[in-house]
Amino acid sequence: MIMVDSSVWIDFFRGTRTIQTNRLLQLLGRQEAAIGDLIVTEVLQGFSAERDFKIARNLLERLTQIPIVDRSVAVKAAENYRALRARGVTIRKTIDTLIATSCIENGMELLYSDRDFDPFVSHLGLVSAMNTQA
């Protein structure tokens, strides 16, 4: 199963074509895509029009929803953040550290376009869904 980050969903709902949104379209056709509970919040809070919010919510509710944070992920995310800081890498958003860590701990690939995830791939074993085939 592949977790899809808000960075990809936002482009998708805006109608922005990228290699990541093309990959998402492939996944949706095969029903392999999952979404994290925190990602649902990130995506849905961006809609100003009620109609668009409802359309997006309806689509996202059809996906497998994965809880991102529990005690062990919270602690491991802090360890991962510190490990990256020790390498001179600062992750800008705590939520990205939680998402990446959850994927690593649960053996899930992540489809993303946010550069903050790259150090998790390079140094901590996160698997990018762009490196695998649908």
FENUR-V307980 format. One record per residue. RES is the residue in one letter. PHI is phi in radians with two decimals (NA if undefined). PSI is psi in whole degrees, -180 to 180 (none if undefined). OMEGA is omega as a letter, one per 40 degrees, with the letter a starting at -180 (none if undefined). Layout:
# FENUR-V307980
RES&PHI&PSI&OMEGA ; RES&PHI&PSI&OMEGA
This chain:
# FENUR-V307980
M&NA&146&a ; I&-2.07&126&i ; M&-1.43&136&i ; V&-1.94&123&a ; D&-1.35&159&i ; S&-1.03&-31&i ; S&-1.02&-34&i ; V&-1.41&-44&i ; W&-1.05&-40&a ; I&-1.08&-46&i ; D&-1.07&-42&a ; F&-1.02&-51&a ; F&-1.23&-24&i ; R&-1.41&-10&a ; G&1.40&18&i ; T&-1.45&121&i ; R&-1.51&122&i ; T&-2.39&171&i ; I&-1.12&-30&i ; Q&-1.26&-41&i ; T&-1.22&-32&i ; N&-1.10&-41&i ; R&-1.12&-41&i ; L&-1.04&-43&i ; L&-1.04&-39&i ; Q&-1.09&-44&a ; L&-1.14&-42&a ; L&-1.08&-34&i ; G&-1.19&-25&a ; R&-1.82&-5&i ; Q&1.01&42&i ; E&-1.75&-8&a ; A&-1.39&142&i ; A&-2.19&162&i ; I&-2.38&140&i ; G&-1.44&151&a ; D&-1.02&-40&i ; L&-1.20&-30&i ; I&-1.21&-38&i ; V&-0.97&-47&i ; T&-1.07&-48&a ; E&-1.00&-44&a ; V&-1.23&-52&a ; L&-1.19&-29&a ; Q&-1.20&-13&a ; G&-1.46&-8&a ; F&-1.54&127&i ; S&-1.62&-33&a ; A&-1.52&131&a ; E&-1.02&-41&a ; R&-1.05&-48&i ; D&-1.12&-40&i ; F&-1.01&-47&a ; K&-1.15&-40&i ; I&-1.09&-48&a ; A&-1.12&-44&i ; R&-1.03&-43&i ; N&-1.06&-44&i ; L&-1.15&-47&a ; L&-1.16&-32&i ; E&-1.19&-17&i ; R&-1.41&-14&a ; L&-1.50&159&i ; T&-1.21&124&i ; Q&-1.74&131&a ; I&-1.96&130&i ; P&-1.24&133&a ; I&-1.48&-46&a ; V&-2.02&131&i ; D&-2.37&-177&a ; R&-1.01&-45&a ; S&-1.18&-39&i ; V&-1.18&-38&i ; A&-1.05&-45&i ; V&-1.21&-44&a ; K&-1.11&-36&i ; A&-1.09&-41&i ; A&-1.10&-41&i ; E&-1.10&-43&i ; N&-1.13&-43&i ; Y&-1.02&-46&a ; R&-1.13&-38&i ; A&-1.11&-41&i ; L&-1.23&-39&i ; R&-1.05&-39&i ; A&-1.11&-24&i ; R&-1.60&3&i ; G&1.51&14&a ; V&-1.88&126&i ; T&-1.94&123&i ; I&-1.50&131&a ; R&-1.31&-30&a ; K&-2.24&129&i ; T&-1.00&-39&a ; I&-1.06&-35&i ; D&-1.17&-37&i ; T&-1.12&-41&i ; L&-1.16&-44&i ; I&-1.11&-49&a ; A&-1.06&-45&a ; T&-1.12&-42&i ; S&-1.03&-44&i ; C&-1.10&-44&i ; I&-1.06&-50&a ; E&-1.15&-30&a ; N&-1.79&8&i ; G&1.14&33&a ; M&-1.83&143&i ; E&-1.36&157&i ; L&-2.19&129&i ; L&-1.71&119&a ; Y&-2.60&163&i ; S&-2.26&7&a ; D&-1.55&121&a ; R&-1.08&-18&i ; D&-1.10&-18&i ; F&-1.47&-19&a ; D&-0.97&-44&i ; P&-1.11&-28&i ; F&-1.19&-34&i ; V&-1.23&-49&a ; S&-1.16&-37&a ; H&-2.05&-20&a ; L&-2.17&4&i ; G&1.60&8&i ; L&-1.11&138&i ; V&-1.79&122&i ; S&-1.38&133&i ; A&-1.24&-9&i ; M&-1.39&-13&a ; N&-1.64&3&i ; T&-2.19&165&a ; Q&-1.75&146&i ; A&-1.36&none&none
